[in-house]
């Protein structure tokens, strides 16, 4: 399968790299120093599974140069989805599988609308990774892709994707309940990404503090309530075991939003806590904790030069949540 990785940061480069190491035909879309490093030195993946080096990879700045592709992995930040979708048009045909591995629950609908495709597969990943340097991915934990049809059926395209991941030895699960899984990840992200970015603390440091743990639990419970109101059978009983698992397995983790804040990058709060607030408004469910987290993150983002003040990414934000 001809694969295009749209956004070759830590997540895109890791999974694209796994596919390329298995002999698959992969094109990486990148920009700036990362693009230059991929073109000149290839891709290096370091971490829990050892070190792998791809001395030569196809790295481009425009999807049009990749031609028509069989698979597109969308790994850009969620606030860049509209721009990425428009750029992807030359690379996407009626049979192209488009799989978003982004944060949030709104990307699939946006991509399908812009690309004039039927409903996409739903997808998510559980991975701890960061771009340690241009062209260098540091993989710290996880590395699993969960995907499936949004209506729960098994399809030929989903089976084809599972076969590809098997060949590339990418951990994966073809789920019949991907909507629940997407909301499950949203609950974690709304709590942990937001709180770690605001406080500057790791997952473990927050969970070790009783007040921090209470905050995380409250934010997650709100997401469960919103999901349930929308007909998504997310189980509140999973929250405490998930907090315990996060403490045991992810204590060292610096979430992607914390990494972005530390590096002065735009934050994904609109795609995460903003999505919770928008869904809550439609369902008539109060989400005061997520509103506060969103407001704090928006203030941090504006102070660092985010959208609305003429800074990085200005003009590409989604609609604001209903506050």
KOLKEKE-273973 format. One record per residue: residue in three letters; chain; z negated, x negated, y of N, C-alpha, C in turn. Coordinates in steps of 0.1 Angstrom, whole numbers, plus 5000, padded with zeros to 4 digits. Each point is the difference from the previous one (the first is absolute). Layout:
BEGIN
<site "ALA" "A" <Z X Y> <Z X Y> <Z X Y>>;
...
***
This chain:
BEGIN
<site "UNK" "A" <5000 4992 4988> <5000 5008 5012> <5000 4991 5013>>;
<site "UNK" "A" <5008 5004 5009> <5001 4993 5013> <4988 5006 5008>>;
<site "UNK" "A" <4991 4991 5004> <4988 5005 5007> <4999 4994 5014>>;
<site "UNK" "A" <4996 5008 5009> <4998 4996 5014> <4985 5002 5003>>;
<site "UNK" "A" <4994 4990 5005> <4986 5000 5004> <5000 5002 5016>>;
<site "UNK" "A" <4997 5011 5004> <5000 5003 5015> <4986 4997 5005>>;
<site "UNK" "A" <4998 4988 5005> <4987 4995 5005> <4994 4990 4991>>;
<site "UNK" "A" <5002 4988 5002> <4996 4989 4991> <4987 4993 5004>>;
<site "UNK" "A" <4990 5009 5004> <4987 4994 5002> <4993 4998 4986>>;
<site "UNK" "A" <4987 5001 5000> <4993 4996 4987> <5004 5010 4989>>;
<site "UNK" "A" <5000 5013 5002> <5003 5009 4989> <5015 4999 4996>>;
<site "UNK" "A" <5009 5001 5010> <5014 4999 4996> <5004 4987 4994>>;
<site "UNK" "A" <4995 4989 5005> <5004 4987 4994> <4994 4998 4986>>;
<site "UNK" "A" <4988 5006 4998> <4994 4998 4987> <5008 5008 4989>>;
<site "UNK" "A" <5003 5013 5003> <5007 5007 4990> <5015 4996 4999>>;
<site "UNK" "A" <5006 4997 5011> <5013 4995 5000> <5001 4987 4993>>;
<site "UNK" "A" <4990 4992 5002> <5000 4987 4993> <4998 5001 4985>>;
<site "UNK" "A" <4992 5010 4996> <4999 5002 4985> <5013 5005 4994>>;
<site "UNK" "A" <5007 5008 5007> <5013 5005 4995> <5010 4988 5000>>;
<site "UNK" "A" <5000 4992 5010> <5009 4988 5001> <4997 4990 4989>>;
<site "UNK" "A" <4987 4998 4997> <4996 4991 4989> <5005 5005 4987>>;
<site "UNK" "A" <5001 5013 4998> <5005 5005 4988> <5015 5001 4999>>;
<site "UNK" "A" <5007 4994 5010> <5014 4999 5000> <5008 5012 5006>>;
<site "UNK" "A" <4992 5009 5007> <5007 5011 5006> <5006 4996 5013>>;
<site "UNK" "A" <5010 5007 5005> <5008 4998 5012> <4992 5006 5012>>;
<site "UNK" "A" <4994 4991 5008> <4991 5005 5011> <5004 4994 5013>>;
<site "UNK" "A" <5000 5009 5010> <5002 4996 5014> <4988 5003 5008>>;
<site "UNK" "A" <4995 4991 5008> <4988 5001 5008> <5004 5002 5014>>;
<site "UNK" "A" <4995 5010 5007> <5001 5002 5014> <4988 4995 5007>>;
<site "UNK" "A" <5002 4991 5009> <4988 4994 5007> <5005 4997 5014>>;
<site "UNK" "A" <4990 4994 5008> <5003 4997 5014> <4992 4988 5004>>;
<site "UNK" "A" <5004 4994 5011> <4992 4989 5006> <4998 4988 4991>>;
<site "UNK" "A" <4988 4995 5001> <4997 4988 4992> <5000 5002 4985>>;
<site "UNK" "A" <4997 5012 4996> <5000 5003 4986> <5014 5000 4995>>;
<site "UNK" "A" <5010 5006 5007> <5014 4999 4996> <5005 4986 4999>>;
<site "UNK" "A" <4997 4992 5010> <5004 4986 5000> <4995 4992 4988>>;
<site "UNK" "A" <4987 5003 4997> <4994 4993 4989> <5006 5004 4987>>;
<site "UNK" "A" <5002 5013 4998> <5007 5005 4988> <5014 4994 4998>>;
<site "UNK" "A" <5007 4999 5011> <5014 4995 4999> <5000 4985 4998>>;
<site "UNK" "A" <4990 4992 5005> <5000 4986 4999> <4993 4994 4988>>;
<site "UNK" "A" <4989 5007 4996> <4991 4995 4990> <4998 5009 4988>>;
<site "UNK" "A" <5005 5012 5001> <4998 5010 4989> <4986 5006 5001>>;
<site "UNK" "A" <4995 5006 4989> <4988 5008 5000> <4990 4993 4990>>;
<site "UNK" "A" <4988 4999 5005> <4989 4995 4991> <4989 5011 4999>>;
<site "UNK" "A" <4996 5002 4988> <4989 5010 4997> <4988 4992 4994>>;
<site "UNK" "A" <4989 5001 5006> <4988 4993 4995> <4989 5010 4998>>;
<site "UNK" "A" <4992 4998 4989> <4989 5009 4999> <4994 5001 4986>>;
<site "UNK" "A" <4995 5012 4996> <4993 5002 4988> <5008 4997 4987>>;
<site "UNK" "A" <5013 5001 5001> <5009 4998 4989> <5006 4986 5000>>;
<site "UNK" "A" <4995 4992 5008> <5006 4986 5001> <5010 5000 5012>>;
<site "UNK" "A" <5008 4990 5000> <5010 4998 5011> <5014 5000 4995>>;
<site "UNK" "A" <5009 5008 5007> <5014 5001 4997> <5008 4996 5012>>;
<site "UNK" "A" <5011 4993 4998> <5008 4996 5011> <5015 5004 4997>>;
<site "UNK" "A" <5005 5007 5010> <5015 5003 5000> <5006 4992 5010>>;
<site "UNK" "A" <5008 4990 4996> <5005 4990 5010> <5011 5007 5009>>;
<site "UNK" "A" <5007 5010 4994> <5011 5006 5008> <4998 5015 4998>>;
<site "UNK" "A" <5000 5007 5011> <5000 5015 5000> <5010 5004 5010>>;
<site "UNK" "A" <5005 5013 4999> <5009 5005 5010> <4992 5007 5010>>;
<site "UNK" "A" <4999 4995 5012> <4992 5005 5011> <5009 5003 5012>>;
<site "UNK" "A" <4999 5013 5005> <5008 5005 5010> <4992 5006 5011>>;
<site "UNK" "A" <5006 5002 5012> <4993 5008 5010> <5005 5014 5002>>;
<site "UNK" "A" <5011 5003 4992> <5006 5013 5002> <5004 5006 4986>>;
<site "UNK" "A" <4995 5012 4997> <5003 5006 4987> <5015 5001 4997>>;
<site "UNK" "A" <5008 5002 5011> <5014 5002 4999> <5007 4988 4992>>;
<site "UNK" "A" <4994 4988 5001> <5005 4988 4994> <4998 5000 4985>>;
<site "UNK" "A" <4992 5009 4995> <4997 5000 4985> <5009 5009 4993>>;
<site "UNK" "A" <5008 5008 5006> <5009 5009 4993> <4992 5012 4995>>;
<site "UNK" "A" <5007 5008 4992> <4994 5012 4994> <4990 4996 4989>>;
<site "UNK" "A" <4988 5005 5000> <4990 4995 4990> <4996 5012 4991>>;
<site "UNK" "A" <4995 4996 4988> <4995 5009 4990> <4986 5004 5003>>;
<site "UNK" "A" <4992 4991 5005> <4986 5002 5003> <4996 4994 5013>>;
<site "UNK" "A" <4993 5008 5008> <4994 4995 5013> <4985 5001 4999>>;
<site "UNK" "A" <4993 4989 5001> <4985 5001 5002> <4997 4999 5015>>;
<site "UNK" "A" <4994 5010 5005> <4997 5001 5014> <4986 4995 5002>>;
<site "UNK" "A" <4998 4988 5006> <4987 4994 5002> <4997 4996 5014>>;
<site "UNK" "A" <5007 5007 5010> <4996 4997 5014> <4988 5008 5003>>;
<site "UNK" "A" <4994 4996 5011> <4988 5007 5005> <5005 5015 5003>>;
<site "UNK" "A" <4991 5009 4998> <5004 5014 5001> <5005 5004 5014>>;
<site "UNK" "A" <4995 4993 5011> <5005 5004 5013> <5014 4995 5002>>;
<site "UNK" "A" <5005 4992 4991> <5014 4995 5001> <5010 5008 4991>>;
<site "UNK" "A" <4995 5011 4993> <5008 5008 4991> <5012 5006 5007>>;
<site "UNK" "A" <4999 5006 5011> <5012 5006 5006> <5011 4989 5003>>;
<site "UNK" "A" <4996 4989 5005> <5010 4989 5003> <5006 4995 4987>>;
<site "UNK" "A" <4991 4998 4990> <5005 4995 4987> <5010 5010 4993>>;
<site "UNK" "A" <4996 5012 5001> <5009 5010 4993> <5014 5000 5006>>;
<site "UNK" "A" <5001 4999 5014> <5013 5000 5006> <5008 4988 4996>>;
<site "UNK" "A" <4993 4988 4999> <5007 4988 4996> <5004 5000 4986>>;
<site "UNK" "A" <4994 5008 4992> <5003 5000 4985> <5012 5008 4997>>;
<site "UNK" "A" <5005 5008 5009> <5012 5009 4997> <5011 4993 4993>>;
<site "UNK" "A" <5005 4988 5004> <5011 4993 4993> <4997 4996 4986>>;
<site "UNK" "A" <4987 4998 4997> <4997 4995 4986> <4996 5011 4990>>;
<site "UNK" "A" <5000 5012 5005> <4995 5012 4992> <5011 5009 4997>>;
<site "UNK" "A" <5002 5004 4987> <5010 5010 4996> <4992 5012 4994>>;
<site "UNK" "A" <5008 5010 4995> <4994 5011 4994> <4991 4997 4988>>;
<site "UNK" "A" <5004 4989 4992> <4993 4997 4988> <4989 4989 5002>>;
<site "UNK" "A" <4999 4995 5012> <4990 4989 5003> <4986 5006 4998>>;
<site "UNK" "A" <4992 4992 4993> <4986 5004 4998> <4992 4993 5012>>;
<site "UNK" "A" <4994 5008 5008> <4992 4995 5012> <4985 5003 4997>>;
<site "UNK" "A" <4993 4989 4999> <4985 5001 4997> <4992 4993 5011>>;
<site "UNK" "A" <4992 5008 5006> <4991 4996 5011> <4987 4994 4993>>;
<site "UNK" "A" <4996 4988 5004> <4988 4994 4996> <4991 4999 5012>>;
<site "UNK" "A" <5001 5009 5010> <4993 4999 5012> <4987 5007 5000>>;
<site "UNK" "A" <4992 4998 5010> <4988 5008 5002> <5004 5014 5006>>;
<site "UNK" "A" <4992 5010 4996> <5002 5013 5006> <5007 5010 4990>>;
<site "UNK" "A" <5001 5012 5005> <5006 5011 4991> <5012 5007 5006>>;
<site "UNK" "A" <5005 4994 5011> <5011 5007 5008> <5013 4992 4999>>;
<site "UNK" "A" <5000 4988 4994> <5012 4992 5001> <5011 5005 4991>>;
<site "UNK" "A" <4997 5006 4989> <5011 5005 4991> <5008 5011 5006>>;
<site "UNK" "A" <4994 5009 5007> <5007 5011 5007> <5009 4994 5011>>;
<site "UNK" "A" <4994 4991 5008> <5008 4994 5011> <5012 4993 4995>>;
<site "UNK" "A" <4998 4991 4990> <5011 4993 4994> <5011 5009 4995>>;
<site "UNK" "A" <4996 5010 4992> <5010 5009 4994> <5008 5007 5011>>;
<site "UNK" "A" <4993 5004 5011> <5007 5008 5010> <5010 4991 5007>>;
<site "UNK" "A" <4997 4988 5004> <5009 4991 5007> <5011 4995 4991>>;
<site "UNK" "A" <4997 4998 4988> <5011 4995 4990> <5007 5011 4994>>;
<site "UNK" "A" <4997 5012 5003> <5006 5012 4994> <5001 5000 4985>>;
<site "UNK" "A" <4988 4998 4995> <4998 4999 4985> <4991 5012 4996>>;
<site "UNK" "A" <5001 5004 4987> <4990 5010 4995> <4987 4993 5000>>;
<site "UNK" "A" <4989 5008 4996> <4987 4995 5000> <4999 4986 4992>>;
<site "UNK" "A" <4993 4991 5006> <4999 4987 4994> <4989 5000 4989>>;
<site "UNK" "A" <5000 4989 4992> <4989 4998 4992> <4988 4997 5009>>;
<site "UNK" "A" <4988 5003 4996> <4988 4996 5007> <4996 4986 4994>>;
<site "UNK" "A" <4994 4992 5008> <4996 4987 4995> <4989 4994 5008>>;
<site "UNK" "A" <4992 4991 4994> <4989 4993 5007> <4998 4988 4992>>;
<site "UNK" "A" <4992 4990 5006> <4996 4989 4992> <4986 4996 5003>>;
<site "UNK" "A" <4993 4995 4990> <4987 4994 5002> <5001 4985 4999>>;
<site "UNK" "A" <4998 4993 5011> <5002 4986 5000> <4992 4994 5011>>;
<site "UNK" "A" <4994 4988 4997> <4994 4992 5011> <5009 4988 5002>>;
<site "UNK" "A" <5007 4999 5011> <5009 4989 5003> <5001 4998 5015>>;
<site "UNK" "A" <5004 4988 5003> <5003 4998 5015> <5011 4989 5001>>;
<site "UNK" "A" <5007 5000 5010> <5010 4990 5003> <4992 4988 5006>>;
<site "UNK" "A" <4997 4990 4992> <4992 4989 5004> <5007 4991 5010>>;
<site "UNK" "A" <5014 5000 4999> <5008 4992 5009> <5014 5006 4998>>;
<site "UNK" "A" <5009 4997 5009> <5014 5005 4998> <5005 4996 4987>>;
<site "UNK" "A" <5005 5010 4992> <5006 4997 4987> <4989 4997 4989>>;
<site "UNK" "A" <4988 5002 5003> <4989 4997 4990> <4991 5012 4999>>;
<site "UNK" "A" <4999 5006 4988> <4991 5011 4997> <4988 4996 4993>>;
<site "UNK" "A" <4988 5004 5004> <4988 4997 4993> <4996 5013 4993>>;
<site "UNK" "A" <5000 5001 4987> <4997 5011 4992> <4985 4999 4995>>;
<site "UNK" "A" <4991 5009 5005> <4986 4999 4996> <4996 5010 4990>>;
<site "UNK" "A" <5006 5012 4999> <4995 5009 4990> <5011 5011 4998>>;
<site "UNK" "A" <4998 5008 4989> <5009 5011 4998> <5015 4996 4998>>;
<site "UNK" "A" <5009 5009 5004> <5014 4997 4998> <5006 5011 4992>>;
<site "UNK" "A" <4995 5012 5001> <5005 5012 4992> <5007 5010 5009>>;
<site "UNK" "A" <5011 5005 4995> <5008 5010 5007> <4998 5013 4992>>;
<site "UNK" "A" <4996 5011 5007> <5000 5013 4995> <5011 5009 5006>>;
<site "UNK" "A" <5007 5007 4992> <5011 5008 5006> <5003 5012 4991>>;
<site "UNK" "A" <5008 5009 5006> <5004 5012 4992> <5007 5010 5009>>;
<site "UNK" "A" <5006 5010 4994> <5006 5011 5008> <4989 5008 5006>>;
<site "UNK" "A" <5003 5004 5012> <4990 5008 5008> <4997 5013 4994>>;
<site "UNK" "A" <5009 5005 4992> <4997 5013 4993> <4994 4998 4986>>;
<site "UNK" "A" <4998 4988 4996> <4993 4997 4988> <5009 4999 4987>>;
<site "UNK" "A" <5013 5003 5001> <5008 4999 4989> <5004 4985 4997>>;
<site "UNK" "A" <5004 4998 4987> <5006 4987 4997> <5015 5000 5002>>;
<site "UNK" "A" <5005 4990 5006> <5014 5000 5004> <5007 4988 4995>>;
<site "UNK" "A" <5013 5000 4999> <5008 4988 4996> <4998 4989 5010>>;
<site "UNK" "A" <4999 5002 5013> <4998 4989 5009> <4986 4994 4999>>;
<site "UNK" "A" <4990 5008 4997> <4987 4995 4998> <4999 4991 4988>>;
<site "UNK" "A" <5007 5005 4989> <5000 4992 4988> <5007 4987 5002>>;
<site "UNK" "A" <5011 5000 5007> <5008 4988 5003> <4991 4990 5008>>;
<site "UNK" "A" <4993 5005 5009> <4991 4991 5008> <4989 4994 4991>>;
<site "UNK" "A" <4994 5008 4991> <4990 4995 4991> <5006 4989 4991>>;
<site "UNK" "A" <5012 5002 4996> <5007 4989 4991> <5002 4988 5008>>;
<site "UNK" "A" <5003 5001 5013> <5002 4988 5009> <4986 4993 5001>>;
<site "UNK" "A" <4990 5007 5003> <4987 4994 5001> <4995 4993 4987>>;
<site "UNK" "A" <5003 5006 4989> <4997 4994 4987> <5007 4987 4999>>;
<site "UNK" "A" <5013 4999 5003> <5007 4988 4999> <4994 4989 5009>>;
<site "UNK" "A" <4996 5004 5012> <4994 4990 5009> <4985 4998 4998>>;
<site "UNK" "A" <4994 5006 4990> <4986 4999 4998> <4992 5003 5012>>;
<site "UNK" "A" <5004 5011 5007> <4992 5005 5011> <4991 5011 4994>>;
<site "UNK" "A" <4987 4999 5002> <4991 5011 4996> <5003 5013 5007>>;
<site "UNK" "A" <5001 5011 4992> <5004 5012 5006> <4995 5012 4992>>;
<site "UNK" "A" <5001 5012 5006> <4997 5012 4994> <5009 5011 5005>>;
<site "UNK" "A" <5007 5007 4991> <5008 5011 5003> <4992 5012 4999>>;
<site "UNK" "A" <4996 5006 5012> <4990 5011 5001> <5007 5013 5001>>;
<site "UNK" "A" <4994 5010 4993> <5004 5014 5002> <4992 5007 5011>>;
<site "UNK" "A" <4991 4992 5007> <4991 5006 5010> <5001 4991 5013>>;
<site "UNK" "A" <5011 4996 5004> <5001 4990 5010> <4995 5005 5014>>;
<site "UNK" "A" <5001 5013 5003> <4994 5005 5012> <4985 4998 5001>>;
<site "UNK" "A" <4994 5002 4988> <4985 4998 5000> <4997 4985 5002>>;
<site "UNK" "A" <5008 4991 4994> <4998 4986 5001> <5002 4995 5014>>;
<site "UNK" "A" <5010 5006 5007> <5003 4996 5014> <4988 5004 5009>>;
<site "UNK" "A" <4994 5012 4998> <4989 5004 5008> <4987 4992 4996>>;
<site "UNK" "A" <4999 4996 4987> <4989 4992 4996> <5000 4986 5007>>;
<site "UNK" "A" <5012 4994 5001> <5001 4988 5008> <4998 5002 5015>>;
<site "UNK" "A" <5004 5011 5005> <4998 5003 5014> <4985 5001 5003>>;
<site "UNK" "A" <4992 5006 4991> <4986 5001 5002> <4994 4986 5001>>;
<site "UNK" "A" <5004 4991 4991> <4995 4987 5000> <5004 4993 5013>>;
<site "UNK" "A" <5012 5001 5004> <5005 4993 5012> <4994 5005 5012>>;
<site "UNK" "A" <4998 5013 5001> <4994 5006 5012> <4986 4995 5002>>;
<site "UNK" "A" <4993 4998 4989> <4987 4995 5001> <4999 4985 5002>>;
<site "UNK" "A" <5006 4993 4991> <4998 4985 4999> <5009 4993 5010>>;
<site "UNK" "A" <5013 5003 5001> <5008 4993 5010> <4995 5002 5014>>;
<site "UNK" "A" <4997 5012 5003> <4995 5003 5014> <4986 4993 5003>>;
<site "UNK" "A" <4991 5002 4991> <4986 4994 5002> <5000 4985 5000>>;
<site "UNK" "A" <5008 4994 4991> <5000 4985 5000> <5007 4995 5013>>;
<site "UNK" "A" <5011 5006 5005> <5006 4996 5012> <4991 5001 5012>>;
<site "UNK" "A" <4993 5011 5001> <4991 5002 5011> <4988 4990 5000>>;
<site "UNK" "A" <4994 4998 4988> <4988 4992 5000> <5003 4985 4998>>;
<site "UNK" "A" <5012 4997 4995> <5003 4986 4997> <4993 4995 4987>>;
<site "UNK" "A" <4996 5009 4991> <4993 4997 4988> <5009 5002 4988>>;
<site "UNK" "A" <4997 4993 4989> <5007 5002 4988> <4995 5013 4993>>;
<site "UNK" "A" <5007 5004 4990> <4996 5011 4992> <4986 4999 4994>>;
<site "UNK" "A" <4997 4988 4995> <4987 4998 4994> <4989 5001 5010>>;
<site "UNK" "A" <5002 4994 5012> <4990 5000 5010> <4997 5014 5005>>;
<site "UNK" "A" <5010 5008 5002> <4998 5014 5004> <4992 5008 4989>>;
<site "UNK" "A" <5004 4998 4988> <4993 5007 4989> <4986 4996 4998>>;
<site "UNK" "A" <4997 4987 5003> <4986 4995 4998> <4990 5006 5011>>;
<site "UNK" "A" <5006 5005 5010> <4992 5006 5011> <4999 5015 4998>>;
<site "UNK" "A" <4988 5006 4998> <4998 5014 4997> <5008 5009 5010>>;
<site "UNK" "A" <4999 4997 5013> <5007 5008 5010> <5015 4998 4999>>;
<site "UNK" "A" <5004 4988 4996> <5015 4998 4998> <5005 5008 4988>>;
<site "UNK" "A" <4992 5000 4989> <5004 5008 4989> <5000 5015 5003>>;
<site "UNK" "A" <4990 5005 5007> <5000 5014 5004> <5012 5004 5008>>;
<site "UNK" "A" <5004 4991 5010> <5012 5002 5008> <5012 5001 4991>>;
<site "UNK" "A" <5002 4991 4991> <5012 5000 4991> <5000 5013 4992>>;
<site "UNK" "A" <4989 5003 4995> <4999 5012 4991> <5004 5013 5008>>;
<site "UNK" "A" <4995 5001 5012> <5002 5012 5009> <5015 5001 5003>>;
<site "UNK" "A" <5006 4988 5004> <5015 5000 5003> <5008 5005 4988>>;
<site "UNK" "A" <4996 4995 4988> <5008 5004 4988> <4998 5014 4996>>;
<site "UNK" "A" <4988 5006 5002> <4997 5014 4997> <5009 5009 5009>>;
<site "UNK" "A" <5002 4996 5013> <5008 5008 5008> <5014 5000 4995>>;
<site "UNK" "A" <5006 4989 4995> <5013 5000 4995> <5001 5009 4988>>;
<site "UNK" "A" <4990 5000 4991> <5000 5008 4989> <5001 5015 5004>>;
<site "UNK" "A" <4992 5004 5010> <4999 5013 5005> <5014 5005 5005>>;
<site "UNK" "A" <5007 4991 5007> <5013 5003 5006> <5010 5001 4988>>;
<site "UNK" "A" <5000 4991 4991> <5009 5001 4988> <4998 5013 4993>>;
<site "UNK" "A" <4987 5003 4997> <4998 5013 4993> <5005 5012 5007>>;
<site "UNK" "A" <4998 5000 5013> <5005 5011 5008> <5015 5002 5000>>;
<site "UNK" "A" <5007 4989 4997> <5014 5000 4999> <5005 5001 4986>>;
<site "UNK" "A" <4991 5003 4990> <5004 5003 4987> <5001 4987 4991>>;
<site "UNK" "A" <4995 4989 5005> <5000 4987 4993> <4987 4999 4993>>;
<site "UNK" "A" <5000 4999 4987> <4987 5000 4992> <4994 4986 4999>>;
<site "UNK" "A" <4996 4995 5012> <4992 4988 5001> <4986 5003 4997>>;
<site "UNK" "A" <4993 4992 4992> <4987 5003 4995> <4989 4992 5008>>;
<site "UNK" "A" <4991 5007 5007> <4990 4993 5007> <4991 4991 4991>>;
<site "UNK" "A" <4999 5004 4987> <4991 4993 4991> <5005 4985 4998>>;
<site "UNK" "A" <5013 4997 5004> <5005 4987 4998> <4995 4990 5011>>;
<site "UNK" "A" <4994 5005 5010> <4997 4992 5012> <4990 4989 4996>>;
<site "UNK" "A" <4989 5005 4995> <4989 4990 4997> <5004 4989 4990>>;
<site "UNK" "A" <5007 5004 4989> <5005 4990 4991> <5010 4990 5007>>;
<site "UNK" "A" <5008 5005 5009> <5009 4992 5007> <4993 4990 5010>>;
<site "UNK" "A" <4990 5005 5006> <4992 4991 5008> <4994 4989 4992>>;
<site "UNK" "A" <4995 5003 4988> <4994 4990 4991> <5011 4990 4995>>;
<site "UNK" "A" <5011 5006 4997> <5011 4991 4995> <5004 4990 5012>>;
<site "UNK" "A" <5001 5006 5012> <5004 4991 5011> <4990 4989 5003>>;
<site "UNK" "A" <4987 5004 4998> <4990 4989 5002> <5001 4990 4990>>;
<site "UNK" "A" <5003 5004 4987> <5000 4990 4989> <5013 4992 5000>>;
<site "UNK" "A" <5011 5005 5004> <5013 4994 4998> <5006 4995 5013>>;
<site "UNK" "A" <4997 5006 5011> <5007 4998 5012> <4991 4995 5012>>;
<site "UNK" "A" <4989 4995 4996> <4990 4996 5011> <5006 4990 5009>>;
<site "UNK" "A" <5008 4991 4996> <5006 4989 5008> <5011 5005 5009>>;
<site "UNK" "A" <5005 5012 4997> <5013 5004 5006> <4999 5002 5015>>;
<site "UNK" "A" <5009 4994 5007> <5003 5003 5014> <5012 5009 5001>>;
<site "UNK" "A" <4998 5013 5003> <5011 5010 4999> <5011 4996 5009>>;
<site "UNK" "A" <5012 5006 4997> <5012 4997 5008> <4998 5004 5015>>;
<site "UNK" "A" <4992 5010 5003> <4998 5003 5014> <4991 4990 5007>>;
<site "UNK" "A" <4990 4995 4992> <4991 4990 5006> <5009 4987 5002>>;
<site "UNK" "A" <5008 4996 4991> <5009 4989 5002> <5009 5002 5012>>;
<site "UNK" "A" <5005 5012 5002> <5009 5002 5011> <4992 4999 5013>>;
<site "UNK" "A" <4987 5005 5001> <4992 4999 5012> <4997 4985 5003>>;
<site "UNK" "A" <4997 4993 4989> <4997 4985 5002> <5012 4993 5006>>;
<site "UNK" "A" <5012 5004 4996> <5012 4993 5005> <5006 5006 5012>>;
<site "UNK" "A" <4993 5010 5006> <5005 5006 5012> <5012 5008 4998>>;
<site "UNK" "A" <5002 5006 4988> <5011 5008 4997> <4997 5015 5002>>;
<site "UNK" "A" <5010 5008 5002> <4998 5014 5001> <4993 5006 4987>>;
<site "UNK" "A" <4992 5010 5002> <4993 5006 4989> <5006 5013 4995>>;
<site "UNK" "A" <4997 5003 4987> <5007 5012 4993> <4991 5012 5001>>;
<site "UNK" "A" <4991 5001 5009> <4991 5011 5000> <5007 5014 5001>>;
<site "UNK" "A" <5011 5001 5007> <5007 5013 5001> <5005 5005 4986>>;
<site "UNK" "A" <5005 4990 4992> <5005 5004 4987> <4989 5003 4990>>;
<site "UNK" "A" <4988 4996 5003> <4989 5002 4991> <4990 5010 5005>>;
<site "UNK" "A" <4992 4997 5010> <4990 5010 5005> <5008 5011 5008>>;
<site "UNK" "A" <5010 4996 5007> <5008 5010 5007> <5006 5010 4990>>;
<site "UNK" "A" <5005 4996 4989> <5005 5009 4990> <4989 5010 4995>>;
<site "UNK" "A" <4988 4995 4998> <4989 5008 4996> <4998 5011 5011>>;
<site "UNK" "A" <4999 4996 5012> <4998 5009 5011> <5011 5011 5001>>;
<site "UNK" "A" <5012 4996 4999> <5011 5010 5001> <4999 5010 4988>>;
<site "UNK" "A" <4998 4995 4988> <4998 5009 4989> <4988 5009 5001>>;
<site "UNK" "A" <4989 4994 5006> <4988 5008 5002> <5003 5011 5010>>;
<site "UNK" "A" <5007 4998 5010> <5003 5010 5010> <5008 5011 4994>>;
<site "UNK" "A" <5010 4997 4992> <5008 5010 4993> <4991 5009 4991>>;
<site "UNK" "A" <4990 4994 4994> <4992 5007 4990> <4987 5006 5006>>;
<site "UNK" "A" <4997 4997 5013> <4988 5005 5006> <4987 4994 4995>>;
<site "UNK" "A" <5001 4987 4996> <4989 4993 4994> <4994 4990 5010>>;
<site "UNK" "A" <4987 4999 5003> <4995 4991 5010> <4999 4986 4994>>;
<site "UNK" "A" <5004 4990 5007> <5000 4986 4996> <4994 4991 5011>>;
<site "UNK" "A" <4988 5002 5004> <4994 4992 5011> <4999 4985 4998>>;
<site "UNK" "A" <4998 4996 4988> <4999 4985 4997> <5013 4994 5002>>;
<site "UNK" "A" <5011 5006 4994> <5013 4994 5002> <5005 5001 5014>>;
<site "UNK" "A" <4996 5010 5008> <5003 5001 5014> <4994 4988 5008>>;
<site "UNK" "A" <4988 4997 4997> <4993 4989 5006> <5007 4986 4996>>;
<site "UNK" "A" <5002 4999 4987> <5007 4987 4996> <5013 4999 5006>>;
<site "UNK" "A" <5008 5011 5001> <5013 4999 5006> <4999 4996 5015>>;
<site "UNK" "A" <4990 5006 5007> <4999 4997 5014> <4996 4986 5003>>;
<site "UNK" "A" <4991 4994 4992> <4996 4987 5001> <5012 4990 4997>>;
<site "UNK" "A" <5007 5003 4990> <5012 4992 4996> <5010 5000 5011>>;
<site "UNK" "A" <5003 5012 5006> <5010 5002 5010> <4995 4991 5013>>;
<site "UNK" "A" <4988 5000 5003> <4995 4992 5011> <5001 4985 4997>>;
<site "UNK" "A" <4997 4996 4988> <5002 4986 4996> <5015 4996 5001>>;
<site "UNK" "A" <5008 5009 4995> <5015 4997 5000> <5005 4999 5015>>;
<site "UNK" "A" <4996 5009 5008> <5004 5000 5014> <4995 4987 5007>>;
<site "UNK" "A" <4988 4996 4997> <4994 4989 5007> <5008 4987 4995>>;
<site "UNK" "A" <5006 5000 4988> <5007 4989 4996> <5015 5000 5003>>;
<site "UNK" "A" <5004 5011 5008> <5014 5001 5004> <5008 5008 4992>>;
<site "UNK" "A" <4994 5011 4994> <5008 5009 4991> <5008 5010 5008>>;
<site "UNK" "A" <5006 5010 4993> <5009 5009 5006> <4993 5008 5011>>;
<site "UNK" "A" <5007 5003 5010> <4995 5008 5011> <4996 4992 5012>>;
<site "UNK" "A" <4999 4986 4998> <4997 4991 5011> <5010 4990 5002>>;
<site "UNK" "A" <5012 5002 4994> <5011 4991 5002> <4999 4987 4991>>;
<site "UNK" "A" <4991 5001 4990> <4998 4988 4992> <5009 5001 4987>>;
<site "UNK" "A" <4996 4992 4990> <5008 4999 4988> <5002 5014 4994>>;
<site "UNK" "A" <5012 5002 4995> <5003 5013 4994> <5001 5012 5009>>;
<site "UNK" "A" <5000 4998 5013> <5000 5011 5009> <5012 5009 4998>>;
<site "UNK" "A" <4998 5013 4999> <5010 5009 4999> <5004 5004 4986>>;
<site "UNK" "A" <4993 4994 4990> <5003 5003 4986> <4989 5008 4993>>;
<site "UNK" "A" <4990 5004 5007> <4989 5008 4994> <5004 5014 4996>>;
<site "UNK" "A" <4994 5005 4989> <5002 5014 4996> <4993 5009 5010>>;
<site "UNK" "A" <5001 5013 4998> <4993 5009 5008> <4985 4998 4999>>;
<site "UNK" "A" <4993 5002 5010> <4985 4998 4999> <4994 5011 4992>>;
<site "UNK" "A" <4988 4998 4994> <4993 5011 4993> <4996 5010 5010>>;
<site "UNK" "A" <4996 5012 4995> <4995 5011 5008> <4985 4996 5002>>;
<site "UNK" "A" <4996 4997 5012> <4986 4997 5003> <4992 5011 5007>>;
***
